[in-house]
Amino acid sequence: MSVPVSTSIKTIETLNPEPFVPAGNQYVSEPPALKFSERLKSAMLDVNHRQHVSDQSMEAVTEGTLGIHEGMINISQADISLRLMTQVRNKALDAYKEIMNMSF
């Protein structure tokens, strides 16, 4: 079970929305963007979902209902997403430690 390319592109497009939309002679603000915490929560849920898909893929490959290639693709996607989330966590912790070491 893989994520379609169009979904990935839509996700990337939402990262940098236009700040204003023209409405006649006036500009109307777009709805507020997602908060950092909401984006982080969404990313963690996505990683968790990919891990579950990976587990199900392993079972399906051993049962013979899923091809080895599709199973390996799902496992690789789960691995990469977990590694990325780990790196984001490490960067956030480093930033937190640096802020805590600042003297005011």
C-alpha positions in Angstrom: 0.0 0.0 0.0 1.8 3.1 -1.2 1.0 6.8 -1.1 0.0 8.2 -4.5 2.2 10.9 -6.0 -0.7 13.3 -6.3 -1.2 13.1 -2.5 2.4 13.9 -1.9 2.3 16.8 -4.3 -0.9 18.2 -2.6 0.9 17.9 0.8 3.9 19.8 -0.5 1.6 22.5 -2.0 -0.1 23.1 1.4 3.3 23.9 3.0 3.5 27.2 1.1 0.0 28.5 0.5 -0.7 32.0 -1.0 -1.1 34.4 1.9 -4.1 36.3 0.3 -6.7 35.6 -2.3 -8.1 38.5 -4.3 -11.8 39.1 -3.9 -12.9 41.9 -6.1 -10.9 45.0 -5.1 -10.3 43.6 -1.6 -8.0 40.9 -0.3 -9.4 38.2 2.0 -7.1 36.2 4.2 -6.9 32.4 3.7 -7.8 30.2 6.7 -4.9 29.9 9.2 -2.2 27.4 8.4 -1.7 24.4 10.6 0.3 25.0 13.8 3.6 23.4 14.2 2.3 21.0 16.8 -0.5 19.9 14.5 1.9 19.3 11.7 4.1 17.3 14.1 1.2 15.2 15.3 0.1 14.6 11.8 3.6 13.4 10.8 3.7 11.1 13.8 0.4 9.6 12.9 1.6 9.0 9.4 4.8 7.3 10.6 2.6 5.1 12.9 0.3 4.2 10.0 3.3 3.3 7.8 4.6 1.0 10.6 1.3 -0.8 10.8 1.1 -1.1 7.0 4.7 -2.5 7.1 3.6 -5.1 9.7 0.6 -6.1 7.7 2.7 -6.4 4.6 5.1 -8.7 6.3 2.2 -11.0 7.3 0.7 -10.8 3.8 4.1 -11.8 2.2 4.5 -14.8 4.5 0.9 -15.8 3.7 1.5 -15.4 0.0 -1.2 -12.8 -0.5 1.2 -10.0 -1.3 4.3 -10.0 -3.6 7.7 -9.7 -2.1 8.4 -6.5 -4.0 5.3 -4.7 -2.7 6.1 -5.9 0.8 9.7 -4.6 0.7 8.5 -1.3 -0.7 6.1 -0.9 2.3 8.8 -1.9 4.7 11.3 0.6 3.2 8.7 3.4 3.3 8.1 2.7 7.0 11.9 2.6 7.7 12.6 5.9 5.9 9.7 7.7 7.6 10.8 6.5 11.0 14.4 7.6 10.4 13.2 11.0 9.3 11.0 11.4 12.4 14.0 10.4 14.5 16.1 13.1 12.9 13.4 15.7 13.4 13.2 14.7 17.0 16.9 15.0 17.4 17.0 18.5 15.8 14.1 19.6 18.1 15.9 18.4 21.2 19.2 20.0 20.1 17.3 23.3 19.6 15.7 23.0 23.0 19.0 22.3 24.7 20.6 25.3 23.0 17.8 27.6 24.1 18.1 26.3 27.7 21.8 27.0 27.7 21.3 30.6 26.6 21.9 33.2 29.4 19.6 36.1 29.5 
